[in-house]
């Protein structure tokens, strides 16, 4: 058909859109031919210029045309029909694309439908009426769908705000990570402002819960920091006392106990906790200055002492050279006197580095042991008791030898043999005593 061949692409798009919605329970929208391509097909003009449109219920008067040729009048009313047709297509396109307000589209479609029976147009009115009915049906469906979507969006918005409120209430009641919790409450508030679509009554009730939770958090945080300020002021007083004591010890020369006390002060400092930031930094600087002053003095003193001890070690090495040259076997008395002089000088020299003490003392002890060993050997060799026993045994041997000689002279051989036996026994004891004295 000629008029269908000249239908614009928008009509084809509308028909295609209708076919995609037929699955939802609605049939395809009827096609509406363009009237201006063949106005005479849809109406007529009588001899008096009265214009009529053909409908399924018969002809309907739409107007009159007196300004020119009858065909021009018919074309005029056909163009007006096409305008309505185009308006219907635009409504349909907006519904298909979702670019317009479904409620407004429904209103416009009903307005078109209500006005069509009296419209001064020439065209396929029945098809256009069916088309508009189809659009009205689609618009009603779109309105219901939009309403359902709004309800869904509202429910989601309410659920989201309820979740935000629940989180805020948990933070308000339990959170102690104040910085992170405060930042999270701020983020919740920022997100809250972006959640739209909640009805006013529900929104106000949720907002009251949120503000109550936020106020509870702020009160707990305020109480925490007030208590923290109190604790820090107490810590400040305690640290001030520690600083005062540390500063009083800077000139001490009692190195060991004072160093131990500084360690105790440091342990106490760490256990006290923080004072207010500005005070804490200033007090710490004073504390460290005092401590550094003492340990710097101690280091200087230890350096001087180490130098003195090193010199003492050198002097004692010289004495050891002299001591190790002593020969007690050559002259024990001279060796003893020389060792005594060396020991007196050794004690006068004083302390040496700790790591040298064992070495140096060991070398002197070895010399002392050597001289003492010579003394003990000499004493054993000159032991008066041992010598007396030797003399006593020798005397008894001589006595029994004399008795044996007298007994033989008198012819008493038995008595002589007994005296010989006794003399032999004492001779053995004499030999043992002499050997023992020689081995000392």
Backbone torsions as a table, in degrees:
resi	resn	phi	psi	omega
1	UNK	NA	140.5	-172.8
2	UNK	-64.3	-45.3	-175.9
3	UNK	-67.0	-31.2	177.9
4	UNK	-72.1	-33.0	178.7
5	UNK	-65.5	-26.8	-178.4
6	UNK	-95.9	8.2	178.6
7	UNK	-64.5	133.6	179.4
8	UNK	-65.3	164.9	-179.2
9	UNK	-61.5	-27.7	-179.2
10	UNK	-62.0	-35.6	178.7
11	UNK	-67.3	-42.1	177.8
12	UNK	-61.1	-40.3	179.1
13	UNK	-63.4	-39.3	-179.6
14	UNK	-65.5	-43.8	179.8
15	UNK	-62.0	-39.7	178.9
16	UNK	-64.3	-40.2	179.6
17	UNK	-63.3	-38.7	-179.9
18	UNK	-63.9	-40.3	-176.3
19	UNK	-64.6	-27.2	-179.7
20	UNK	-76.8	-18.0	-178.3
21	UNK	-99.9	-2.6	-176.9
22	UNK	-65.3	-23.6	-179.9
23	UNK	-69.3	-15.4	-178.2
24	UNK	-87.2	4.5	176.7
25	UNK	115.3	-8.6	179.5
26	UNK	-104.9	141.2	177.2
27	UNK	-74.9	171.6	-179.8
28	UNK	-68.1	143.7	179.2
29	UNK	-70.9	139.7	178.8
30	UNK	-69.1	146.9	176.6
31	UNK	-75.3	145.9	179.7
32	UNK	-118.6	111.4	-178.8
33	UNK	-66.8	154.1	174.8
34	UNK	-74.4	127.2	-175.2
35	UNK	-78.1	-33.0	-173.0
36	UNK	-69.8	-14.6	179.1
37	UNK	-76.4	-22.3	179.1
38	UNK	-157.4	71.2	-174.3
39	UNK	-58.3	-34.8	-174.6
40	UNK	-65.4	-20.1	179.0
41	UNK	-68.6	-28.0	-171.1
42	UNK	-109.5	-7.4	-179.5
43	UNK	-164.6	-174.7	178.8
44	UNK	-151.0	164.2	175.1
45	UNK	-123.7	127.5	179.7
46	UNK	-85.7	-178.0	-175.5
47	UNK	-65.1	-19.6	-179.5
48	UNK	-97.5	6.1	178.1
49	UNK	85.3	13.3	177.8
50	UNK	-82.0	131.6	-175.6
51	UNK	-104.8	133.3	179.6
52	UNK	-127.4	151.5	175.7
53	UNK	-116.1	140.7	177.7
54	UNK	-82.1	132.2	174.9
55	UNK	-133.0	170.2	-179.7
56	UNK	-65.7	-20.0	-179.6
57	UNK	-101.5	8.2	178.7
58	UNK	116.3	-177.2	179.9
59	UNK	-74.4	148.1	175.8
60	UNK	-132.8	131.5	178.7
61	UNK	-69.0	130.6	-178.7
62	UNK	-118.0	-15.9	179.6
63	UNK	159.1	-174.6	-179.9
64	UNK	-128.5	159.1	-178.8
65	UNK	-137.2	117.1	-177.2
66	UNK	-122.7	-1.6	-170.1
67	UNK	-87.2	-13.3	-177.1
68	UNK	-169.4	-148.9	-178.8
69	UNK	-67.5	145.6	179.0
70	UNK	-55.9	-37.6	-179.3
71	UNK	-63.7	-31.5	178.5
72	UNK	-68.0	-38.0	177.8
73	UNK	-65.5	-42.8	178.9
74	UNK	-62.0	-40.9	178.3
75	UNK	-64.4	-36.5	179.7
76	UNK	-60.3	-49.4	-178.7
77	UNK	-70.6	-27.5	174.9
78	UNK	-66.9	-39.7	178.0
79	UNK	-64.7	-35.8	177.4
80	UNK	-65.0	-37.1	175.5
81	UNK	-61.9	-45.5	-179.8
82	UNK	-61.2	-33.1	176.7
83	UNK	-62.3	-43.4	177.7
84	UNK	-64.6	-41.9	178.0
85	UNK	-57.8	-45.3	179.4
86	UNK	-62.9	-41.5	179.2
87	UNK	-60.7	-41.6	178.1
88	UNK	-63.8	-41.0	179.2
89	UNK	-62.6	-39.7	179.6
90	UNK	-63.6	-42.5	177.3
91	UNK	-60.4	-42.6	-178.6
92	UNK	-65.1	-40.4	179.0
93	UNK	-63.1	-42.0	179.5
94	UNK	-63.7	-39.0	177.7
95	UNK	-66.3	-40.0	-178.5
96	UNK	-66.2	-40.6	-176.9
97	UNK	-88.5	-12.9	-178.0
98	UNK	70.2	23.2	-176.4
99	UNK	-86.7	-11.2	-177.4
100	UNK	-119.5	176.8	177.8
101	UNK	-81.6	118.4	-178.6
102	UNK	-57.9	-37.2	-179.1
103	UNK	-64.6	-41.7	178.2
104	UNK	-69.2	-38.1	177.5
105	UNK	-62.4	-40.4	178.1
106	UNK	-63.1	-43.4	179.5
107	UNK	-61.6	-44.6	-179.8
108	UNK	-65.7	-39.2	-179.9
109	UNK	-65.2	-40.7	177.8
110	UNK	-65.9	-37.1	177.6
111	UNK	-63.0	-42.9	176.3
112	UNK	-60.9	-47.1	-177.7
113	UNK	-62.6	-43.2	-178.0
114	UNK	-67.9	-31.1	-177.3
115	UNK	-88.6	-14.9	-174.4
116	UNK	-63.0	-41.6	-178.5
117	UNK	-59.9	-23.5	-179.3
118	UNK	-111.0	5.0	-175.0
119	UNK	-68.9	141.1	178.7
120	UNK	-88.0	76.9	-176.2
121	UNK	-139.1	157.4	174.7
122	UNK	-125.2	120.0	-179.7
123	UNK	172.5	-169.8	179.8
124	UNK	-78.3	78.7	-174.8
125	UNK	-62.5	-39.8	-178.7
126	UNK	-62.1	-43.5	178.6
127	UNK	-65.1	-40.3	-179.9
128	UNK	-65.9	-39.0	177.9
129	UNK	-62.1	-43.7	178.6
130	UNK	-64.0	-37.8	179.2
131	UNK	-64.4	-43.3	-178.8
132	UNK	-67.2	-38.9	176.0
133	UNK	-58.3	-41.4	177.8
134	UNK	-61.4	-43.3	179.5
135	UNK	-64.0	-41.3	178.1
136	UNK	-59.4	-44.0	179.7
137	UNK	-61.9	-43.8	178.0
138	UNK	-63.7	-40.9	-179.9
139	UNK	-64.7	-40.9	177.8
140	UNK	-62.0	-41.8	176.9
141	UNK	-63.3	-41.9	179.6
142	UNK	-63.8	-38.4	178.3
143	UNK	-62.9	-45.0	178.7
144	UNK	-63.5	-42.1	178.5
145	UNK	-62.7	-43.2	179.3
146	UNK	-63.2	-38.9	178.1
147	UNK	-63.2	-43.9	178.8
148	UNK	-63.3	-40.0	178.0
149	UNK	-64.6	-39.9	178.1
150	UNK	-64.2	-41.3	178.4
151	UNK	-64.7	-40.6	177.6
152	UNK	-63.6	-45.1	179.5
153	UNK	-63.2	-39.5	178.8
154	UNK	-63.1	-46.1	179.6
155	UNK	-61.1	-41.3	178.5
156	UNK	-66.3	-39.0	179.2
157	UNK	-65.7	-43.3	177.9
158	UNK	-62.2	-44.0	180.0
159	UNK	-61.9	-40.7	-179.8
160	UNK	-65.6	-44.0	-179.9
161	UNK	-68.0	-35.0	175.9
162	UNK	-63.8	-38.7	177.5
163	UNK	-65.2	-41.3	178.0
164	UNK	-63.8	-41.3	179.1
165	UNK	-64.0	-44.9	-180.0
166	UNK	-59.9	-42.3	177.9
167	UNK	-64.9	-42.5	178.9
168	UNK	-62.4	-40.0	179.6
169	UNK	-65.7	-37.9	176.9
170	UNK	-65.8	-42.5	177.2
171	UNK	-62.1	-44.5	-178.4
172	UNK	-61.6	-31.2	-175.7
173	UNK	-94.5	-27.0	-168.8
174	UNK	-125.2	-29.2	-169.5
175	UNK	-61.7	139.2	174.5
176	UNK	-127.2	-6.9	173.0
177	UNK	-84.6	85.2	-163.9
178	UNK	-62.0	-41.8	-177.5
179	UNK	-65.4	-52.4	-178.5
180	UNK	-63.8	-40.9	-179.4
181	UNK	-66.0	-41.6	177.7
182	UNK	-62.7	-41.6	177.7
183	UNK	-63.9	-38.2	-179.5
184	UNK	-67.4	-39.6	177.5
185	UNK	-62.2	-38.5	177.5
186	UNK	-64.9	-41.6	178.6
187	UNK	-64.8	-37.9	177.1
188	UNK	-62.1	-43.1	179.6
189	UNK	-63.4	-42.1	178.8
190	UNK	-63.7	-40.8	178.6
191	UNK	-68.6	-37.2	179.2
192	UNK	-52.3	-43.2	-176.5
193	UNK	-67.3	-21.4	-179.0
194	UNK	-88.3	-13.0	-178.0
195	UNK	-86.1	113.7	-176.7
196	UNK	-112.0	165.8	171.8
197	UNK	96.4	4.9	178.0
198	UNK	-89.0	136.9	179.1
199	UNK	-65.5	155.4	-170.1
200	UNK	-61.3	-43.9	-178.0
201	UNK	-61.7	-48.2	179.3
202	UNK	-64.1	-41.5	-178.6
203	UNK	-62.4	-41.8	-179.4
204	UNK	-66.1	-39.6	179.1
205	UNK	-65.0	-42.4	178.0
206	UNK	-66.9	-38.7	179.8
207	UNK	-63.2	-38.9	177.8
208	UNK	-62.5	-41.4	178.1
209	UNK	-64.9	-41.0	179.5
210	UNK	-63.1	-48.7	-178.5
211	UNK	-64.5	-35.0	177.3
212	UNK	-64.1	-43.2	178.3
213	UNK	-64.4	-42.4	-180.0
214	UNK	-64.7	-40.7	178.1
215	UNK	-64.2	-39.3	178.7
216	UNK	-62.7	-42.5	177.7
217	UNK	-62.2	-45.1	-178.9
218	UNK	-62.6	-37.6	178.6
219	UNK	-66.6	-45.1	179.5
220	UNK	-64.6	-41.0	178.4
221	UNK	-64.1	-41.7	178.8
222	UNK	-62.2	-41.8	178.8
223	UNK	-64.6	-40.5	179.8
224	UNK	-60.5	-48.1	-176.5
225	UNK	-73.3	-26.8	174.0
226	UNK	-66.0	-44.0	177.5
227	UNK	-66.2	-37.5	178.3
228	UNK	-63.6	-39.5	176.9
229	UNK	-62.5	-41.5	179.2
230	UNK	-62.8	-45.4	179.3
231	UNK	-62.8	-38.9	-179.4
232	UNK	-68.9	-32.8	176.0
233	UNK	-67.8	-39.3	175.6
234	UNK	-63.4	-43.1	178.5
235	UNK	-61.9	-37.1	179.1
236	UNK	-61.5	-44.6	179.7
237	UNK	-63.3	-43.8	-179.5
238	UNK	-64.1	-43.8	-179.7
239	UNK	-66.9	-31.9	176.4
240	UNK	-62.6	-40.1	177.2
241	UNK	-64.2	-42.0	178.9
242	UNK	-63.5	-39.8	178.8
243	UNK	-64.3	-43.4	-179.6
244	UNK	-59.8	-43.5	179.8
245	UNK	-67.7	-41.5	179.6
246	UNK	-60.0	-42.1	-180.0
247	UNK	-68.5	-30.2	180.0
248	UNK	-73.3	-16.5	-176.6
249	UNK	-97.7	-1.5	-172.5
250	UNK	-62.5	-31.1	-176.6
251	UNK	-97.2	7.8	-179.3
252	UNK	-66.4	145.6	174.7
253	UNK	-113.7	5.5	176.4
254	UNK	-85.6	76.4	-162.6
255	UNK	-57.6	-49.5	-175.3
256	UNK	-64.0	-59.7	-179.7
257	UNK	-59.8	-36.8	-179.5
258	UNK	-68.3	-40.3	176.9
259	UNK	-62.4	-40.3	177.2
260	UNK	-62.9	-38.9	-179.7
261	UNK	-67.3	-38.3	176.9
262	UNK	-62.1	-37.3	177.1
263	UNK	-64.3	-40.2	176.8
264	UNK	-64.0	-41.6	178.4
265	UNK	-61.7	-39.1	179.2
266	UNK	-65.1	-41.1	177.6
267	UNK	-62.2	-43.6	177.8
268	UNK	-62.7	-41.2	-179.4
269	UNK	-57.5	-45.5	-178.3
270	UNK	-66.8	-31.1	-177.7
271	UNK	-81.7	-16.6	-175.3
272	UNK	-70.8	-36.7	-173.7
273	UNK	97.5	177.0	-174.1
274	UNK	-82.2	142.2	168.6
275	UNK	-91.8	175.0	173.5
276	UNK	-51.1	143.4	-168.9
277	UNK	-50.3	-51.6	-176.4
278	UNK	-64.2	-41.8	179.7
279	UNK	-68.6	-41.1	-176.4
280	UNK	-60.9	-44.4	-179.4
281	UNK	-65.7	-41.8	-179.6
282	UNK	-66.7	-43.6	180.0
283	UNK	-65.4	-40.3	179.0
284	UNK	-63.1	-39.6	178.9
285	UNK	-62.4	-42.8	178.4
286	UNK	-65.5	-42.0	-179.3
287	UNK	-61.6	-47.8	-179.8
288	UNK	-65.5	-37.2	178.5
289	UNK	-61.5	-45.3	179.7
290	UNK	-63.6	-46.0	-179.4
291	UNK	-62.5	-45.5	179.7
292	UNK	-62.9	-37.0	178.9
293	UNK	-61.6	-47.7	-179.5
294	UNK	-62.5	-49.4	-175.3
295	UNK	-69.8	-26.3	174.4
296	UNK	-68.1	-42.1	177.3
297	UNK	-64.3	-41.9	179.5
298	UNK	-63.5	-39.7	178.7
299	UNK	-63.2	-41.1	177.6
300	UNK	-62.7	-44.0	-179.6
301	UNK	-64.4	-41.5	180.0
302	UNK	-66.8	-34.6	178.4
303	UNK	-64.9	-43.0	177.8
304	UNK	-64.4	-43.4	179.8
305	UNK	-62.5	-41.4	-179.8
306	UNK	-63.3	-37.9	178.2
307	UNK	-65.4	-41.5	178.5
308	UNK	-64.1	-44.4	-179.4
309	UNK	-64.2	-36.5	178.8
310	UNK	-64.9	-40.7	177.6
311	UNK	-65.3	-40.5	178.0
312	UNK	-61.0	-39.5	179.0
313	UNK	-63.5	-39.7	178.8
314	UNK	-62.7	-44.0	-179.9
315	UNK	-64.7	-38.5	-179.9
316	UNK	-69.8	-31.7	175.1
317	UNK	-63.2	-37.2	176.9
318	UNK	-64.0	-43.5	178.5
319	UNK	-62.6	-39.1	179.9
320	UNK	-62.2	-36.9	176.5
321	UNK	-59.4	-40.1	178.3
322	UNK	-70.7	-43.0	-176.8
323	UNK	-65.8	-40.2	-177.2
324	UNK	-71.1	-9.7	175.4
325	UNK	-90.2	-2.3	179.5
326	UNK	-68.9	136.9	178.7
327	UNK	-121.4	91.9	-177.5
328	UNK	-66.5	-23.0	-179.7
329	UNK	-72.0	-28.4	179.8
330	UNK	-75.3	-47.1	-179.3
331	UNK	-152.6	97.0	-174.9
332	UNK	-64.6	-42.7	-178.0
333	UNK	-62.7	-44.0	179.2
334	UNK	-66.3	-37.0	178.9
335	UNK	-64.1	-41.4	179.7
336	UNK	-63.9	-44.5	-179.7
337	UNK	-63.9	-42.9	-179.8
338	UNK	-64.2	-40.3	179.9
339	UNK	-65.7	-38.1	178.8
340	UNK	-63.1	-42.5	178.7
341	UNK	-63.6	-40.3	179.9
342	UNK	-65.8	-40.8	-179.6
343	UNK	-65.2	-37.9	176.6
344	UNK	-63.6	-46.0	178.0
345	UNK	-63.6	-35.7	177.9
346	UNK	-59.3	-47.6	-179.4
347	UNK	-67.7	-34.8	-179.9
348	UNK	-67.6	-31.7	-178.2
349	UNK	-63.1	-41.9	177.6
350	UNK	102.3	-161.8	-172.0
351	UNK	-75.0	156.8	176.5
352	UNK	-124.2	168.8	176.6
353	UNK	-54.5	142.0	-175.4
354	UNK	-54.3	-39.5	-176.1
355	UNK	-71.6	-12.4	178.9
356	UNK	-99.8	-11.9	-172.1
357	UNK	-59.3	-50.0	-175.5
358	UNK	-62.7	-41.5	-178.9
359	UNK	-62.7	-52.0	-175.1
360	UNK	-68.1	-45.1	179.3
361	UNK	-63.3	-36.6	179.4
362	UNK	-63.4	-41.0	179.6
363	UNK	-66.1	-41.5	178.5
364	UNK	-67.6	-38.4	179.1
365	UNK	-62.9	-35.8	178.9
366	UNK	-63.9	-40.7	177.3
367	UNK	-64.2	-45.1	-179.7
368	UNK	-60.9	-41.3	179.1
369	UNK	-64.5	-37.5	-179.5
370	UNK	-65.0	-42.8	178.9
371	UNK	-67.7	-41.4	-179.6
372	UNK	-64.4	-37.6	178.8
373	UNK	-62.3	-39.8	177.5
374	UNK	-64.9	-38.5	178.0
375	UNK	-62.0	-44.9	-178.1
376	UNK	-65.5	-39.4	177.7
377	UNK	-61.4	-45.0	178.7
378	UNK	-61.7	-39.8	-177.9
379	UNK	-67.5	-41.6	-179.8
380	UNK	-63.8	-38.2	-179.3
381	UNK	-69.5	-21.5	-178.0
382	UNK	-114.2	25.0	-179.1
383	UNK	-69.5	115.1	-176.0
384	UNK	-64.2	-35.2	-179.0
385	UNK	-66.4	-43.8	178.8
386	UNK	-63.5	-40.7	179.7
387	UNK	-66.4	-36.4	179.0
388	UNK	-64.6	-39.4	178.7
389	UNK	-64.2	-39.0	178.1
390	UNK	-62.5	-44.5	-179.2
391	UNK	-64.9	-37.9	-179.7
392	UNK	-65.9	-44.4	179.3
393	UNK	-63.6	-37.6	-179.4
394	UNK	-66.9	-39.7	-179.8
395	UNK	-64.1	-40.7	-179.6
396	UNK	-67.8	-36.4	177.4
397	UNK	-60.9	-44.8	-179.0
398	UNK	-64.3	-38.0	-179.7
399	UNK	-61.3	-47.7	-177.0
400	UNK	-70.0	-30.3	176.3
401	UNK	-65.7	-39.9	178.3
402	UNK	-64.7	-41.5	179.7
403	UNK	-63.3	-39.5	-179.7
404	UNK	-65.7	-39.2	-179.3
405	UNK	-65.8	-43.5	-179.9
406	UNK	-65.6	-39.4	-178.2
407	UNK	-65.9	-37.9	178.6
408	UNK	-69.4	-36.2	-179.8
409	UNK	-63.9	-32.9	-179.2
410	UNK	-90.6	-1.0	176.8
411	UNK	84.5	10.4	-179.7
412	UNK	-94.0	84.6	-175.2
413	UNK	-67.5	-37.0	180.0
414	UNK	-61.2	-46.0	179.9
415	UNK	-66.2	-33.9	-179.9
416	UNK	-66.3	-43.8	179.0
417	UNK	-63.5	-38.1	179.1
418	UNK	-64.9	-39.5	179.3
419	UNK	-66.7	-38.6	177.4
420	UNK	-61.0	-41.8	-179.5
421	UNK	-62.6	-45.3	179.7
422	UNK	-63.4	-41.7	-179.5
423	UNK	-61.3	-41.7	179.1
424	UNK	-62.8	-39.9	179.2
425	UNK	-61.7	-48.2	-179.4
426	UNK	-69.2	-27.0	177.0
427	UNK	-66.7	-38.6	177.6
428	UNK	-63.5	-42.7	179.9
429	UNK	-65.6	-36.2	178.1
430	UNK	-63.1	-43.6	179.5
431	UNK	-62.0	-42.8	179.4
432	UNK	-62.9	-42.0	-179.1
433	UNK	-66.6	-39.9	178.4
434	UNK	-65.2	-40.4	178.1
435	UNK	-64.3	-40.1	179.7
436	UNK	-64.4	-40.0	179.4
437	UNK	-68.1	-35.2	-179.0
438	UNK	-72.5	-30.7	-178.1
439	UNK	-78.0	-10.1	-178.9
440	UNK	-74.0	NA	NA
